[in-house]
Amino acid sequence: MMTDRRAWLKARNRGIGGSDAAVVMNLNPWKSAFSLWAEKTGKVTPDDLSDNEAVEWGNLLEEPIARKFAEVTKRIVMSQHSAVWPFVMEDGIVRHPDKPFMIGTPDRLFKTPGSPYGVLEIKTTGTHRALDWAEEPPVHYQIQLQHYLAVTGLSYGAFAVLIGGQKFHWRDVERNDRFISLLIEKEEKFWDCVQRDVPPPVDASKSTAEALARLYAAPDESVEVEPVMLSLEFADMADRRRELIAAIKAYEVEKRGIENEIKAALGNSVFGYLPDGSGFSWKMQHREPYIVPESSYRVLREIQPKKGT
């Protein structure tokens, strides 16, 4: 997509991109605002996704999905390498004319003769995510598209998604100026945190935990550092943490007791069913000897009732 991916990655880190927008809105399922801030300030290196097969196949399938969208919708689809691409690009990136920290890399643009341009976002997903697209595109993708509409000034866009490698789906999305106003406000506040090197509040997400672990991974113990004097509110947190640890241990004991009862009832049977058709399986599972020693063991799983029972 880009002639110089390294330059593109560097330029992307100098602003808030489409995939960052949902993070800033705290509506990304995988990344927190704190984690993004640590990346944008250069304190944490973003994960290298170059070897990620899902990303690789997404890139490889982008062009055939774009062609399918053009065929189905009878629209003209163009990439940024097209001679009629209407936006000025800097290292593969378009910037908001008034908010230069807002940047974007739309997958494609599309056009129907006599109509304005639209932004086309191309996605691939597995069959296990098919329901996410049943009624409307996932929220974090909708935010990404609204961000691109804000950056480009265009009035509408569309999604083209390939589900499970064989089911094509597309959907138009109109520009939402009310939401875009809120998005710009949130992005301005986040970028101010980046510029001033002030972190956003930490949250309970796994993403923030991982960012903190990487941010403070290896303190130099040879250098004497003054201890941090914590405020009284941390005493309440410490009490609550102890309560949670005790509760988790108690729930784990109760859960193990229930599972032991079920396993004892199943014995050598692989399946056990309840009157409504639900139940449990206790199957052998094989672990290949990659990092840990090879082993085989049984795994207890709940079985959902069959439809119609």
Secondary structure, DSSP 8 states (H G I E B T S, - for coil): --S-HHHHHHHHTTSB-HHHHHHHTT--SS--HHHHHHHHTTSS-----TT-HHHHHHHHHHHHHHHHHHHHHT-EEE-TTSTT--S--BTTBEE-SS-TTBEE--SEEEE-TTS--EEEEEEEE-GGGGGGGSSS--HHHHHHHHHHHHHH--SEEEEEEEETTTEEEEEEEE--HHHHHHHHHHHHHHHHHHHHT------S-HHHHHHHHHHTS---TTS--------THHHHHHHHHHHHHHHHHHHHHHHHHHHHHHHHHHTT-SEEE-TTS-EEEEEEEEE-SSSS--EEEEEEEEE---TT-
